[in-house]
Amino acid sequence: MDLLKKLSAKIGEWNYYLEEEGKPTSIVSWLIDAIMLATAVLITSYLWFVYKTKIPWLSVIFAIVVVGIISIAHFKLRAKQLERKRQAKLNSAAATYRKKGLLNLTSEQFKWRLAKALLHSGKFEDIKIGKRFLKATYKGRQALIGFYHAPYSQKVPPFEVYKFLKVLKHCGYTTGFYFTSSSFSDTCRAILQDHDDVELHLIDGDGLLKIMEKSGIFNDQDAINLYLKSEIEKSRLRRRQARKNLLTPAKARTYILYGLLFLVASFIFHTYFIYYLILSVSFVLLGILVYIANPRAKEAKPQDEVLND
């Protein structure tokens, strides 16, 4: 029983890794693809070897060898794809969790976290923390560092970048950095084109997270693992809901209707009577099974009856 639970949990985890933009993809579909590929290769290679050798038993052996080689290659390819998707999901989950953590900081906390990341990055020296800006030495030059801590993932207003440029020039700096926990609009980046006499780097939330990660200031792997588990559980619940939507009384009636239509077709097209009859019985049975598996919900009691229970 424990083995089945572990297998189910592992399948749910794999399914989460395979999801792309909320579109559910199942590891079972990969297994079905592998079986279909192996079957097609087996039949094709057997027929080819029989044609060449005229020896059935030898052709079976050759065909099995070919299927084994292709199946192993296919498995390795799928394993690499799964590992790439797994790593991408892990990176995405870590970035999402850490970005939420940055957005929850106060402006003062964000300033100190930024200063710590820049200090540990090895690219900035002699960092001085002011009320509104940071000052540091970058590649032997004095640099002014501004920041905009935008809650709720708001983009940086272009006017904030414009103001920082004015301060940068007024104080005599030729190099500057402007960090944010969210993102910059195209207008913000367009402003820089009109001020090519200074070197201003706009670092958005994703770029800041990369700097923080490389500087090694994060110590949240356990928290990220818990967050990832919660996302996997959400994915599993979404799949269950999707299956419920496929197996509803309305779907059952649709399947039965299809069965009746195929039954009528079996009497119209006598040549294909048996095929249409099999399809008709299959759809009717499927509809009945769906209806039994999802009985009609009980009618809600009136409010006064509920209160009197």
MOTA-V599021 format. One record per run of one state. SS is the DSSP state (a for helix, b for strand, c for the rest). FROM is the first residue (numbers start at 1). LEN is the number of residues. If there is no record, write none. Layout:
ss = {SS;SS}
from = {FROM;FROM}
len = {LEN;LEN}
This chain:
ss = {c;a;c;b;c;b;c;a;c;a;c;a;c;b;c;b;c;b;c;a;c;b;c;a;c;b;c;b;c;a;c;b;c;a;c;a;c;a;c;a;c;a;c}
from = {1;2;19;20;21;23;24;27;54;56;104;107;122;124;130;134;139;141;149;151;154;156;157;158;171;175;181;184;185;186;194;199;204;205;216;221;247;249;269;270;294;303;309}
len = {1;17;1;1;2;1;3;27;2;48;3;15;2;6;4;5;2;8;2;3;2;1;1;13;4;6;3;1;1;8;5;5;1;11;5;26;2;20;1;24;9;6;1}
